[in-house]
Amino acid sequence: MSESSIQLQTQATAVDTSVSLDSSGRPINFHVSSQARRQTKYKPRFAEFSYNTWDVCRYVILATKTVIPMDFWGSKYNFQMVMQRMPDFSPPM
């Protein structure tokens, strides 16, 4: 038997640059998990980013309370009057 006809596991085979090998010379298979595959295929729809009018008004009211000092409104009554009319400030569609 010829020495060239037998290849031991520890000997490296012909070099193939398209395949990554581990330290023992075996090819490394990169498997993508099904969860990762689902996430890459999933694209959010525009409707998922929409909010109803009440959520937007509530956010504006809370932001206004936080940013604008109460002295600006003159009294609590004035502030409440403006906040009650907040839904009317939305542009027509």
C-alpha positions as a Python dict, from the first residue, in 0.01 Angstrom:
ca = {
    (1, 'M'): (0, 0, 0),
    (2, 'S'): (130, 345, -93),
    (3, 'E'): (166, 625, 161),
    (4, 'S'): (-15, 870, -67),
    (5, 'S'): (-328, 653, -86),
    (6, 'I'): (-397, 677, 286),
    (7, 'Q'): (-485, 1006, 455),
    (8, 'L'): (-509, 1020, 829),
    (9, 'Q'): (-767, 1241, 1003),
    (10, 'T'): (-492, 1460, 1144),
    (11, 'Q'): (-352, 1542, 801),
    (12, 'A'): (-496, 1841, 619),
    (13, 'T'): (-665, 1771, 288),
    (14, 'A'): (-649, 1988, -22),
    (15, 'V'): (-701, 2354, 62),
    (16, 'D'): (-1047, 2485, -20),
    (17, 'T'): (-1083, 2855, 59),
    (18, 'S'): (-1464, 2854, 29),
    (19, 'V'): (-1505, 2633, 339),
    (20, 'S'): (-1404, 2731, 692),
    (21, 'L'): (-1232, 2456, 888),
    (22, 'D'): (-1202, 2406, 1262),
    (23, 'S'): (-875, 2320, 1438),
    (24, 'S'): (-910, 1950, 1356),
    (25, 'G'): (-965, 2015, 984),
    (26, 'R'): (-1339, 1947, 976),
    (27, 'P'): (-1564, 2191, 789),
    (28, 'I'): (-1764, 2434, 1001),
    (29, 'N'): (-2134, 2447, 920),
    (30, 'F'): (-2309, 2770, 1007),
    (31, 'H'): (-2672, 2692, 1080),
    (32, 'V'): (-2911, 2978, 1130),
    (33, 'S'): (-3170, 2904, 1396),
    (34, 'S'): (-3531, 2907, 1289),
    (35, 'Q'): (-3600, 3196, 1528),
    (36, 'A'): (-3332, 3412, 1367),
    (37, 'R'): (-3461, 3316, 1023),
    (38, 'R'): (-3814, 3423, 1122),
    (39, 'Q'): (-3688, 3758, 1251),
    (40, 'T'): (-3501, 3834, 930),
    (41, 'K'): (-3809, 3757, 721),
    (42, 'Y'): (-4042, 3960, 947),
    (43, 'K'): (-4094, 4316, 837),
    (44, 'P'): (-4315, 4540, 1053),
    (45, 'R'): (-4612, 4696, 882),
    (46, 'F'): (-4669, 5070, 889),
    (47, 'A'): (-4998, 5020, 1074),
    (48, 'E'): (-4808, 4878, 1371),
    (49, 'F'): (-4652, 5219, 1430),
    (50, 'S'): (-4983, 5406, 1437),
    (51, 'Y'): (-5151, 5527, 1755),
    (52, 'N'): (-5505, 5638, 1814),
    (53, 'T'): (-5594, 6002, 1878),
    (54, 'W'): (-5634, 5957, 2253),
    (55, 'D'): (-5282, 5816, 2293),
    (56, 'V'): (-5134, 6110, 2103),
    (57, 'C'): (-5338, 6367, 2298),
    (58, 'R'): (-5241, 6207, 2629),
    (59, 'Y'): (-4874, 6222, 2531),
    (60, 'V'): (-4904, 6590, 2431),
    (61, 'I'): (-5080, 6676, 2758),
    (62, 'L'): (-4815, 6501, 2969),
    (63, 'A'): (-4531, 6659, 2770),
    (64, 'T'): (-4692, 7002, 2803),
    (65, 'K'): (-4732, 6959, 3180),
    (66, 'T'): (-4367, 6859, 3208),
    (67, 'V'): (-4209, 7121, 2982),
    (68, 'I'): (-4421, 7436, 3023),
    (69, 'P'): (-4433, 7585, 3375),
    (70, 'M'): (-4777, 7633, 3533),
    (71, 'D'): (-4715, 8009, 3567),
    (72, 'F'): (-4736, 8033, 3187),
    (73, 'W'): (-5106, 7944, 3193),
    (74, 'G'): (-5198, 8199, 3459),
    (75, 'S'): (-5430, 7960, 3641),
    (76, 'K'): (-5518, 7593, 3656),
    (77, 'Y'): (-5850, 7673, 3488),
    (78, 'N'): (-5675, 7818, 3181),
    (79, 'F'): (-5452, 7512, 3155),
    (80, 'Q'): (-5751, 7277, 3177),
    (81, 'M'): (-5940, 7472, 2910),
    (82, 'V'): (-5651, 7440, 2665),
    (83, 'M'): (-5599, 7072, 2742),
    (84, 'Q'): (-5972, 6997, 2692),
    (85, 'R'): (-5947, 7148, 2345),
    (86, 'M'): (-5632, 6950, 2260),
    (87, 'P'): (-5809, 6697, 2029),
    (88, 'D'): (-5940, 6989, 1821),
    (89, 'F'): (-5584, 7096, 1738),
    (90, 'S'): (-5530, 6797, 1510),
    (91, 'P'): (-5505, 6880, 1139),
    (92, 'P'): (-5795, 6776, 914),
    (93, 'M'): (-5744, 6462, 711),
}
